[in-house]
Amino acid sequence: MSTPSPPPRAVRVARGEPAPPVDMVSWRTERLREAGFGSGLAEAVAHQRIDLHALLQLVDRGCPPDLAARILSPDDTKAGPR
């Protein structure tokens, strides 16, 4: 009789929200690399809470991967007058 394996380890993101499980991050990283993202950018984006489908649609329409990631990345700066 085998014991159930523990759930995938979650990592924390900037706002303290749990990130997707590690196996989900691996899957997202691979999809992003297949879409033309460099390894480092794919890994960084895979850990963020970004709509992957919207991101890939931007790239499919000709948006460079780094710009698409910036467009859809959550803004960590505080909004306010400059």
Summary of the structure (lengths in Angstrom):
residues: 82
radius of gyration: 15.2
end to end distance: 62.9
largest distance: 62.9
contacts: 184
relative contact order: 0.15
helix: 46%
strand: 2%
